[in-house]
Amino acid sequence: MGEATMSRFKPPWYLTLCVLAVAPALAYLGFWQLSRNREMKAHKAMLDDRIGQDEVILDGLGGRNWPAPWRRVRLKGEFTGGQVWVINRYVGGALGHDLIAGFRLAKGGVLLVDRGWVPEGPIPDHIDSPEKRPGWAPPSGPWELSGLLRKWHTDVDAEVAPQRFRSLDGGRIAKALGLPIAPYYLDQGALLSEGERAVGFPRRGFHAFKIRSPHLSYAVQWFSLCVTLLVLYVLVGIRRARAPEDAKLSKGTYPAPTTADVNKP
């Protein structure tokens, strides 16, 4: 950078230090968000591939040959009768609960099943468990259930009251129901269409996975901040270099009038 150029660009030293520290950090955050966006796209592609595979018939857990999570499965068996609530679930702005029940497979083994969502409402004193609520008890007899095989979450504070949980912690729910613990649960009806899932209770399909990736917009924000900082830095440096010239002009340093100018009519 030549001397003439330097004379037209004089940013304050403290601003230079600030830009040297902050601009690389902003750029790093932008590239990190781009990396996260690529990871999310790869993850979504993997899920789409698994969901697109043929449905697996699961009528027993002999040998523990589990299908991969996020596979479409069909269970054959019957409900064990016990059931709990996962509370405080919102659907369409309405408060309700998910009903979680055990399902015994025809050839052995038990899985938890998220049967769907029911609305919040007053609970009579004599109804102390969800299976006693009219119309919401697990059905009896042999059944075939379809849905997605999913991993449950671990939450040390999941159980807030007997038979009431704030998250689907399969280990604690299975223990509360007196059932063996399995690493997955069935999200029943996870792939139902909007018309199919809007009929009756429990309503299903509202908690199906939806991967939203805001990372690209975050990257644009970080890069925009970085560019804005650099532009402001350049403008301040130019403005500061021009400050002495602007000061001279503001003082009105004009040439003195000549005798000829004074004698003009």
Steps between C-alpha positions, in 0.01 A plus 500: 500500500656826386552812706227686313257220568596490867440873525144440387440217751573556870285282726553534875726237647241368743253444216768309308556272798126447534463405133799265515341320795133498402497460119677159497266378775193604302636332186577182698144488635367538146708208369406291806131553425559392140662183633202435729267552205686232302476262797126555534447439129694173523299395807171577328609305192576200723157523667322536167683191374400290803138614496483424129601137552247218518301454819645244742264247661592473868316226688776403742831614643685171496873555469456878530547550127356848503426692182679832480318793662279707271395189310133442431386197698182303556449338840289191562380428850281656768513778757610409850227713660720750685530858380654833604478862387774718359357834606497854362507427129361771272323425172358788299529727803298262721646343813483125542692183572645203314385152600786250538416132534682169497451263205583131530613349172345174383831311511642659812635835609340831596521844342363831619253662261420869476128458426445867425378827648188570706381844614536633852183500708368468853581161650242363747640399837410134448705485179857475625658343194463557126386146420186565709402804298202415274602430142873545557595163643720275285281266294499131581558207270751449219603806301730610222657844545697702245737787559862606532753330723665774706746535786366631826660775708674481835376752756587461869205723592253343258252370758311790661225289663385138496425407138575854383821586317626818339704320231504160336772336707447139398707356784305672777164449331567128453599473865181680607293255295695198626623416150843405361696788351548513123725755325225625267132587495237511227370840393163367388356665194797733461457510123124554487372767266338812642152369419563161659646632824224755563236234573423396857723457804776421564614711205815376333769635274541840663844426646657356187850625439546830322858607449530874477844633416536871574878475468516648150314813609724521808806481274366787289450705817856441624653578161284813471622621838860437395459694175317782680782529752763520225303760304456715810870465574592627152250788517625612842861483379424712192291748695773541761766557231287772341429673830789757473390607150140534614616711794686742268195541279278565799730788611457676162867534392442695176760722313503873594330735247729699264498879443330446165222309670451781754485778233240318291169688487 
